[in-house]
Amino acid sequence: MNQLSIQQAIGANAYPGRGILFGKSADGMYAAMAYFITGRSENSRNRIIVEEGQG
């Protein structure tokens, strides 16, 4: 598996949609996970992610 920066992975795509990024720190001690969502229209770009309940 190749190591890519976020810019390399999705930077060329004007509309990446949604995705999940996984990575780790340079020393390998820490893991990271991020979820993202993008939108084409103004209303879609104004969406926010809200955590609710146990799910």
Backbone as a chain_set.jsonl record, in Angstrom:
{"seq": "MNQLSIQQAIGANAYPGRGILFGKSADGMYAAMAYFITGRSENSRNRIIVEEGQG", "coords": {"N": [[0.844, -1.173, 0.0], [0.552, 2.216, -0.825], [1.817, 5.241, 0.616], [0.04, 8.185, 0.944], [-0.444, 11.73, 0.812], [-3.156, 13.781, 2.044], [-3.766, 15.695, 0.14], [-2.687, 14.497, -2.185], [-4.337, 12.254, -2.344], [-7.058, 13.138, -2.611], [-7.023, 15.677, -3.687], [-7.059, 16.391, -6.445], [-9.622, 16.025, -7.239], [-12.501, 17.752, -7.825], [-14.954, 17.41, -6.583], [-15.061, 15.414, -4.123], [-17.055, 14.13, -2.705], [-17.983, 12.063, -0.198], [-16.07, 10.634, 2.453], [-13.787, 8.47, 4.251], [-10.948, 8.804, 6.161], [-7.992, 7.192, 7.129], [-5.183, 6.974, 9.229], [-1.835, 7.226, 10.623], [0.394, 8.456, 13.159], [3.662, 9.888, 12.531], [5.559, 8.539, 14.064], [4.286, 6.173, 14.489], [2.841, 5.631, 16.784], [0.278, 6.598, 17.256], [-3.081, 6.497, 16.107], [-5.359, 7.743, 13.63], [-8.595, 8.834, 12.585], [-10.87, 10.124, 10.27], [-13.92, 11.494, 9.123], [-15.405, 12.814, 6.235], [-17.534, 15.058, 4.422], [-18.669, 16.504, 1.468], [-20.195, 19.06, -0.583], [-22.044, 20.048, -3.522], [-23.963, 22.096, -4.01], [-24.917, 25.248, -2.414], [-26.555, 24.838, -0.139], [-25.98, 22.145, 0.405], [-23.274, 22.342, 1.045], [-23.445, 23.636, 3.45], [-24.133, 21.805, 5.362], [-23.937, 20.151, 8.543], [-22.324, 17.884, 10.795], [-23.744, 16.031, 13.326], [-23.514, 14.543, 16.456], [-25.536, 12.135, 17.932], [-27.288, 10.477, 20.546], [-26.747, 6.96, 21.185], [-25.793, 5.836, 18.872]], "CA": [[0.0, 0.0, 0.0], [1.328, 3.446, -0.912], [1.495, 6.324, 1.542], [-0.362, 9.386, 0.223], [-0.949, 12.853, 1.594], [-4.562, 14.042, 1.734], [-3.76, 16.419, -1.135], [-2.474, 13.519, -3.253], [-5.444, 11.307, -2.411], [-8.336, 13.704, -3.065], [-6.842, 17.061, -4.12], [-7.349, 16.614, -7.862], [-11.047, 15.816, -7.458], [-13.252, 18.948, -7.424], [-16.058, 16.99, -5.718], [-14.781, 14.065, -3.632], [-18.242, 13.524, -2.095], [-17.748, 11.774, 1.213], [-15.033, 9.633, 2.606], [-13.193, 8.192, 5.551], [-9.492, 8.774, 6.096], [-7.319, 6.512, 8.227], [-3.751, 7.215, 9.193], [-1.138, 7.113, 11.894], [1.432, 9.459, 13.348], [4.945, 9.534, 11.918], [6.26, 7.558, 14.9], [3.494, 4.955, 14.533], [2.234, 5.411, 18.102], [-1.103, 7.068, 17.32], [-3.919, 6.313, 14.922], [-6.33, 8.817, 13.422], [-9.674, 8.539, 11.653], [-11.691, 11.307, 10.01], [-14.997, 11.358, 8.143], [-15.701, 14.102, 5.62], [-18.615, 15.122, 3.447], [-18.644, 17.76, 0.717], [-21.427, 19.285, -1.332], [-21.963, 20.904, -4.709], [-24.809, 23.285, -3.848], [-24.675, 26.004, -1.184], [-27.222, 24.144, 0.966], [-25.224, 20.928, 0.72], [-22.017, 22.737, 1.687], [-23.744, 24.151, 4.785], [-24.485, 20.707, 6.269], [-23.051, 19.874, 9.664], [-22.448, 16.538, 11.342], [-24.128, 16.115, 14.731], [-23.535, 13.253, 17.15], [-26.744, 11.983, 18.742], [-27.577, 9.192, 21.163], [-25.764, 5.891, 21.321], [-25.461, 5.271, 17.571]], "C": [[0.893, 1.24, 0.0], [0.866, 4.467, 0.113], [1.21, 7.578, 0.725], [-0.715, 10.489, 1.205], [-2.422, 13.032, 1.234], [-4.662, 14.755, 0.391], [-3.585, 15.452, -2.305], [-3.692, 12.62, -3.44], [-6.712, 11.909, -2.996], [-8.215, 15.1, -3.663], [-7.214, 17.342, -5.56], [-8.833, 16.497, -8.183], [-11.819, 17.026, -6.939], [-14.403, 18.607, -6.488], [-15.797, 15.571, -5.228], [-15.974, 13.38, -2.973], [-18.061, 13.324, -0.614], [-16.699, 10.686, 1.314], [-14.578, 9.48, 4.036], [-11.686, 8.093, 5.341], [-8.954, 8.063, 7.332], [-5.835, 6.79, 8.11], [-3.13, 6.975, 10.555], [-0.053, 8.172, 11.949], [2.744, 8.962, 12.753], [5.702, 8.492, 12.738], [5.491, 6.247, 15.063], [2.782, 4.694, 15.847], [0.749, 5.747, 18.152], [-1.821, 6.832, 16.001], [-4.892, 7.482, 14.835], [-7.366, 8.359, 12.411], [-10.486, 9.807, 11.501], [-12.723, 10.976, 8.946], [-15.229, 12.73, 7.547], [-16.841, 13.961, 4.63], [-18.543, 16.489, 2.776], [-19.951, 17.893, -0.055], [-21.205, 20.197, -2.519], [-22.734, 22.201, -4.515], [-24.48, 23.989, -2.532], [-25.316, 25.314, 0.016], [-26.476, 22.875, 1.37], [-23.918, 21.255, 1.433], [-22.233, 23.239, 3.111], [-24.153, 23.063, 5.772], [-23.464, 20.597, 7.399], [-23.306, 18.452, 10.15], [-22.687, 16.672, 12.838], [-24.153, 14.712, 15.321], [-24.755, 13.207, 18.056], [-26.809, 10.584, 19.334], [-26.409, 8.234, 21.225], [-25.276, 5.35, 19.983], [-24.57, 6.109, 16.813]], "O": [[1.874, 1.304, 0.74], [-0.318, 4.551, 0.438], [2.034, 7.993, -0.091], [-1.221, 10.224, 2.295], [-2.885, 12.493, 0.228], [-5.548, 14.452, -0.408], [-4.275, 15.582, -3.317], [-4.038, 12.265, -4.567], [-7.383, 11.26, -3.799], [-9.218, 15.658, -4.109], [-7.651, 18.451, -5.867], [-9.255, 16.836, -9.289], [-11.798, 17.3, -5.739], [-14.792, 19.443, -5.671], [-16.261, 14.615, -5.849], [-15.922, 12.179, -2.707], [-17.992, 14.288, 0.148], [-16.476, 9.921, 0.376], [-14.94, 10.264, 4.914], [-11.216, 7.384, 4.452], [-9.412, 8.309, 8.448], [-5.292, 6.835, 7.006], [-3.802, 6.579, 11.508], [0.363, 8.713, 10.925], [2.914, 7.769, 12.502], [6.408, 7.654, 12.176], [5.981, 5.315, 15.701], [2.173, 3.637, 16.013], [0.032, 5.23, 19.009], [-1.236, 6.953, 14.925], [-5.205, 8.124, 15.838], [-7.061, 7.595, 11.495], [-10.762, 10.494, 12.485], [-12.432, 10.263, 7.985], [-15.249, 13.721, 8.278], [-17.079, 12.889, 4.076], [-18.377, 17.508, 3.445], [-20.718, 16.935, -0.161], [-20.288, 21.019, -2.522], [-22.227, 23.281, -4.818], [-23.849, 23.41, -1.648], [-24.696, 25.213, 1.075], [-26.361, 22.574, 2.558], [-23.501, 20.522, 2.33], [-21.289, 23.263, 3.901], [-24.488, 23.373, 6.915], [-22.287, 20.91, 7.227], [-24.382, 17.894, 9.935], [-21.929, 17.343, 13.538], [-24.749, 13.801, 14.746], [-24.986, 14.119, 18.85], [-26.421, 9.614, 18.683], [-25.248, 8.635, 21.306], [-24.413, 4.473, 19.967], [-24.201, 5.762, 15.692]]}, "num_chains": 1, "name": "protein.A"}
